[in-house]
Amino acid sequence: MKKALHYFIVIILCSIIWVVLNEEVSVKNVLLGCLLGFCSITCTEQFLIHKEYKANWKLNPMVLFRYLFHLIIQMYISGFITIGKIISGKINPDIVEISTELDDDLLICILANSITLTPGTITVDKEGQKLKVLWLDCISKDSNEAGDMIKGSFEKILKNS
């Protein structure tokens, strides 16, 4: 029962992504998204990972929804702040190295991509739990202080997944 519920949530998530990418909300499009989600899970299990999908999917889908919502909000906030800094010319670009407390490679990659999607920061390298980030307005070169400012609450949400 738990496996079926997990698959159902993942299929719904795939369907939502499908509808967003196609920019058309219709019954046909939602059903096609569900069918493609089911086929994706089945093929992934049988041909790629050779075990249950749930064993490799370590993110709780509800945490993922919350994370995506938070990411979108942060992208807009950072976008407006970055626009202001660019217009005023008050930028201080530099590369800082930050470390993460996450130990799962998938979660570290999600964090790195989130940093890149947030205006004003770009992840340029990843080595283990260390990330090199190009920061448009480098306020601090201290790894811990810069890490707290750049990662914000992204890491906290991912740790709770």
Secondary structure as GFF3:
##gff-version 3
##sequence-region A 1 161
A	DSSP	alpha_helix	2	22	.	.	.	ID=ss1
A	DSSP	alpha_helix	27	43	.	.	.	ID=ss2
A	DSSP	pi_helix	44	49	.	.	.	ID=ss3
A	DSSP	alpha_helix	53	56	.	.	.	ID=ss4
A	DSSP	alpha_helix	61	88	.	.	.	ID=ss5
A	DSSP	beta_strand	94	99	.	.	.	ID=ss6
A	DSSP	alpha_helix	105	117	.	.	.	ID=ss7
A	DSSP	beta_strand	121	127	.	.	.	ID=ss8
A	DSSP	beta_strand	130	135	.	.	.	ID=ss9
A	DSSP	alpha_helix	143	151	.	.	.	ID=ss10
A	DSSP	alpha_helix	154	159	.	.	.	ID=ss11
###
